[in-house]
Amino acid sequence: MSLASEAAACAWAPASVGNVGVGFDILGHSIEGAGDRAEVRRIAAREVRIEAIEGCVTTLPREAQSNTAGAALLSLCRAHDLAHGFAVRLHKGIALGSGMGGSAASCVAALVAANALLDAPLPRQALYRHALDGEAVASGGRHGDNLGSMLLGGLVLATEHSLVRIPVPQAWHCALVHPHAVLETRRARAALEGGFPLDAFVVQSANLALVLSGCRDGDAERVRQGLRDVLIEPRRAPLVPGFAEVKQAALDSGALGASISGAGPSVFAWYEDRASAERGASAMTRAFARQGLDSDRFVSPVNGPAAEIVPCAS
């Protein structure tokens, strides 16, 4: 595959809510208001270079194979036998260890920008496997819950090989509150070591089915019944300061459900309209403040944005 004549392209990828409580590693949705940006240039050398990392995180690896964006682009180059390479500048707008998909956003933004430089750009679904290669560098696993929603936008079911966008009523909104604390993904995954009882797995499977069917049919009460994580949340909750109080604040403000976003420590809650989500975000922020934690709040449609090409900064 050859490359187009454009010398550079820039793309932005949104933050996301991974797992959505009941869909561990397979379900996620994108969020307005935060994201990562990547500027990608083609270069003559058949290699990937990370030239700069700016923004709220600057200490990420500069070696391509150890960087999520770099690893994703290396995967793209190998799979399509590209005759050129890429140079990348990353601007981080999502804090790492936040539970908002920061590592995934970098590799998705880089892939979308690089894809725009190809003579025949690939469909978003075809970028997925390369994004999985990038995400594996950060988390140690090939899971697409964050990647899928960033690539397609909205609520996405991410299987091993494909992405399925799940319809959600336009009025439904998410409140996402990120406390100023860091919880590394690998530490959060370590909390899940050991088996799970079969009866809990059955309940979780039923809850996932209720959420997916409720979203498709616009049935809020079905989602309210199903948006309860009985597998992952009980083990990770102790890692999030004040989680029980924050979750209860969300539920008391009318949430359909609330849980840990991704690996945490951010907490999300779903609401039937934006005004309710705004009130819920305020209540959740106050609950974190009672734990002595400042936090950032985001209110977004559950049908959040997809990664997109944006003008390059001058």
Helices and strands as residue ranges (DSSP letters): E 8-18, E 27-43, E 48-55, G 64-66, H 68-80, E 85-92, H 102-115, H 124-139, H 145-152, E 155-158, E 163-166, E 173-179, H 185-190, H 198-217, H 220-226, H 233-236, G 237-239, H 243-252, E 257-260, E 267-271, H 274-290, E 295-301, E 308-310
